[in-house]
Amino acid sequence: MSATLGTLLSELEPSWQIRIFEKLDSSALESSNPWNNAGTGHSALCELNYTPQRADGSIDISSAVKVNEQFQVSRQFWAHLVETGTLPVPQSFINATPHMSFVWGADNVEYLRKRWEALKDHPLFSGIEFSTDAETIRSWAPLMIPGRAKSQPIAATRIAAGTDVDFGALTRLLFGVLTDRGATLDLDSRVTGLKRTRNGLWRITYRREVGQTPFVAYARFVFVGAGGHALNLLQKSGIKEIRGFGGFPVSGEFLRTDNAAIVAKHLAKVYGKAAVGSPPMSVPHLDRRVVDGVPSLMFGPYAGFSPKFLKRGSWFDLFASIRWHNLVPMVAAGLGNLGLVKYLIGQLVARKETKFEALQEFFPGADPKDWYRITAGQRVQVIKKDKKKLGVLQFGTEVVAAADGSIAGLLGASPGASTAVPIMIGLLEKCFPDRIESWKPGLMTMVPSYGTLLSDNAAKADVVLTSTAETLRINR
Ligand SMILES: Cc1cc2nc3c(=O)[nH]c(=O)nc-3n(C[C@H](O)[C@H](O)[C@H](O)COP(=O)(O)OP(=O)(O)OC[C@H]3O[C@@H](n4cnc5c(N)ncnc54)[C@H](O)[C@@H]3O)c2cc1C
């Protein structure tokens, strides 16, 4: 998020001084690290939680269209950076990887058919294929059919335009661009305090990992892009807009294999359907990942609980975030999400064998000796006050900004990395209302669809999707 915002600002206002504080000894070691997230360029091509079934049986595609539209904004920005030579060969961070949805059971097959019918003529989903034929599905994903009962009803959709993104590589590349342009990246520098000064600047207190002396820096504008730790830092800033917000951390694990013979047979990201009542982050998926040019497979996520707000956070993060103003929303959100609590407890106590069976539902021939566990990043889900209820747990992300636009931060989790560009453009609109008009031409150069919706204009969608795919060397 910070790398994206910094790059956008350095394009729009090259003379501005940018300083980045990172508490670890390198960037992209938390959620944006490739092994801490799923690397799915979230375009709702395969994630079934974006296309719920209505009570009348029809499919609501509005969230899917919105998420796809957001990802197209990110793709355009990245294509602009490749075209201008700012970013190197796109395969250093993005790779064409077909996206599939795969379901079993008669009801799920019917659901997937209806979803495909609702999406297939939409300009952002053109090319989506549907099949209930085992041989066809096997040709798309060879590991998924052998070992499956012939009587089991199955169905899949596939769309070649899907991508796998190494958000860690992208983050490091963007920070490289920023430092080349004169920004300062202070590693091993943990921000511990944010305070508004009388003359309207923000006083940033930070500590180096070595030594206990606090350092101080001043800024006109601060973006708190601290991932899971953004809540605590925004609370420290004292802005009233953060009142009532809380966070609920969910940890996770993936299974990974680097066995080349297995990896060579799975050239897609395949998302399944979450069990009824389980949260969106529990959707199981078997993904081909390309990290540092090397392919491997990842399956998960398995959820868990840890009170840390960052993978390398503190055991006290959750407790330290509790304030009088967010106590009621946090308790209310907890009571209103007993299903999630039950799901997490179920995941925590699940035996290793039971967890592995979830993978075998996708890949019946999977052998435990080929797979090992990796710990994923922490997701801190947003808890906030709600007009109808006392507090709600929210999936997705939320920008919280002071009324005067001098400080803003990002709360929440997925999708985040894929939608970083539209989220950060939204932040610019919110925090710099007096400048946004003069930035419009620049934004339209970086994101040709800026200010419009591709889903409303099939001809423009075709031009934009084709040209970004050509530049990024991915499928249309
Ligand atoms: C299991 C999992 C799967 C996911 N899958 C996807 C996916 O497939 N697609 C997708 O789009 N999104 C996905 N996401 C979400 C995505 O990873 C995040 O939205 C995104 O990486 C967040 O980026 P960020 O810059 O806000 O945070 P981060 O990448 O976490 O960066 C925050 C940085 O701030 C630093 N920091 C924290 N506190 C301080 C401090 N006090 N001082 C200085 N530095 C500090 C941290 O060390 C870290 O480097 C997933 C997340 C998880 C956990």
The ligand as an SDF file (V2000), in Angstrom:
LIG
                    3D

 53 58  0  0  0  0  0  0  0  0999 V2000
   -3.4610  -15.3820    4.0420 C   0  0  0  0  0  0  0  0  0  0  0  0
   -3.6430  -14.1410    3.2160 C   0  0  0  0  0  0  0  0  0  0  0  0
   -3.9810  -14.2470    1.8680 C   0  0  0  0  0  0  0  0  0  0  0  0
   -4.1740  -13.1070    1.1030 C   0  0  0  0  0  0  0  0  0  0  0  0
   -4.4110  -13.2570   -0.2310 N   0  0  0  0  0  0  0  0  0  0  0  0
   -4.5440  -12.1660   -0.9960 C   0  0  0  0  0  0  0  0  0  0  0  0
   -4.6950  -12.2890   -2.3970 C   0  0  0  0  0  0  0  0  0  0  0  0
   -4.6570  -13.3990   -2.9330 O   0  0  0  0  0  0  0  0  0  0  0  0
   -4.8900  -11.1610   -3.1280 N   0  0  0  0  0  0  0  0  0  0  0  0
   -4.9210   -9.9250   -2.5290 C   0  0  0  0  0  0  0  0  0  0  0  0
   -5.1380   -8.9510   -3.2220 O   0  0  0  0  0  0  0  0  0  0  0  0
   -4.7350   -9.7750   -1.2130 N   0  0  0  0  0  0  0  0  0  0  0  0
   -4.5300  -10.8500   -0.4390 C   0  0  0  0  0  0  0  0  0  0  0  0
   -4.3160  -10.7020    0.8950 N   0  0  0  0  0  0  0  0  0  0  0  0
   -4.2900   -9.3410    1.4590 C   0  0  0  0  0  0  0  0  0  0  0  0
   -2.9800   -8.6350    1.1500 C   0  0  0  0  0  0  0  0  0  0  0  0
   -1.9020   -9.4690    1.4920 O   0  0  0  0  0  0  0  0  0  0  0  0
   -2.9110   -7.3330    1.9390 C   0  0  0  0  0  0  0  0  0  0  0  0
   -4.0780   -6.5770    1.6840 O   0  0  0  0  0  0  0  0  0  0  0  0
   -1.7190   -6.4600    1.5510 C   0  0  0  0  0  0  0  0  0  0  0  0
   -0.5460   -7.2200    1.4450 O   0  0  0  0  0  0  0  0  0  0  0  0
   -1.5810   -5.3830    2.6000 C   0  0  0  0  0  0  0  0  0  0  0  0
   -0.4960   -4.5400    2.2750 O   0  0  0  0  0  0  0  0  0  0  0  0
   -0.0350   -3.4490    3.3070 P   0  0  0  0  0  0  0  0  0  0  0  0
    1.0450   -2.6710    2.6820 O   0  0  0  0  0  0  0  0  0  0  0  0
   -1.2190   -2.7090    3.8190 O   0  0  0  0  0  0  0  0  0  0  0  0
    0.5040   -4.2750    4.5820 O   0  0  0  0  0  0  0  0  0  0  0  0
    1.8230   -5.1380    4.7780 P   0  0  0  0  0  0  0  0  0  0  0  0
    2.2930   -5.8060    3.5530 O   0  0  0  0  0  0  0  0  0  0  0  0
    1.5660   -6.0000    5.9730 O   0  0  0  0  0  0  0  0  0  0  0  0
    2.8970   -4.0430    5.1320 O   0  0  0  0  0  0  0  0  0  0  0  0
    2.8730   -3.3110    6.3330 C   0  0  0  0  0  0  0  0  0  0  0  0
    4.3110   -2.9520    6.6630 C   0  0  0  0  0  0  0  0  0  0  0  0
    4.3160   -2.0450    7.7540 O   0  0  0  0  0  0  0  0  0  0  0  0
    5.3810   -2.4160    8.6260 C   0  0  0  0  0  0  0  0  0  0  0  0
    5.0520   -1.8930    9.9670 N   0  0  0  0  0  0  0  0  0  0  0  0
    4.0620   -2.2870   10.7830 C   0  0  0  0  0  0  0  0  0  0  0  0
    4.0670   -1.5510   11.9040 N   0  0  0  0  0  0  0  0  0  0  0  0
    5.0750   -0.6660   11.7820 C   0  0  0  0  0  0  0  0  0  0  0  0
    5.5780    0.3750   12.6220 C   0  0  0  0  0  0  0  0  0  0  0  0
    5.0480    0.6530   13.8120 N   0  0  0  0  0  0  0  0  0  0  0  0
    6.6360    1.0950   12.1760 N   0  0  0  0  0  0  0  0  0  0  0  0
    7.1880    0.8430   10.9480 C   0  0  0  0  0  0  0  0  0  0  0  0
    6.7620   -0.1370   10.1290 N   0  0  0  0  0  0  0  0  0  0  0  0
    5.7100   -0.8660   10.5420 C   0  0  0  0  0  0  0  0  0  0  0  0
    5.3930   -3.9430    8.5730 C   0  0  0  0  0  0  0  0  0  0  0  0
    6.6180   -4.4780    9.0020 O   0  0  0  0  0  0  0  0  0  0  0  0
    5.1170   -4.1840    7.0890 C   0  0  0  0  0  0  0  0  0  0  0  0
    6.2930   -4.2520    6.3280 O   0  0  0  0  0  0  0  0  0  0  0  0
   -4.0760  -11.8240    1.6930 C   0  0  0  0  0  0  0  0  0  0  0  0
   -3.7200  -11.7060    3.0370 C   0  0  0  0  0  0  0  0  0  0  0  0
   -3.4810  -12.8450    3.7980 C   0  0  0  0  0  0  0  0  0  0  0  0
   -3.0400  -12.6890    5.2310 C   0  0  0  0  0  0  0  0  0  0  0  0
  1  2  1  0
  2  3  1  0
  2 52  2  0
  3  4  2  0
  4  5  1  0
  4 50  1  0
  5  6  2  0
  6  7  1  0
  6 13  1  0
  7  8  2  0
  7  9  1  0
  9 10  1  0
 10 11  2  0
 10 12  1  0
 12 13  2  0
 13 14  1  0
 14 15  1  0
 14 50  1  0
 15 16  1  0
 16 17  1  0
 16 18  1  0
 18 19  1  0
 18 20  1  0
 20 21  1  0
 20 22  1  0
 22 23  1  0
 23 24  1  0
 24 25  2  0
 24 26  1  0
 24 27  1  0
 27 28  1  0
 28 29  2  0
 28 30  1  0
 28 31  1  0
 31 32  1  0
 32 33  1  0
 33 34  1  0
 33 48  1  0
 34 35  1  0
 35 36  1  0
 35 46  1  0
 36 37  1  0
 36 45  1  0
 37 38  2  0
 38 39  1  0
 39 40  1  0
 39 45  2  0
 40 41  1  0
 40 42  2  0
 42 43  1  0
 43 44  2  0
 44 45  1  0
 46 47  1  0
 46 48  1  0
 48 49  1  0
 50 51  2  0
 51 52  1  0
 52 53  1  0
M  END
$$$$
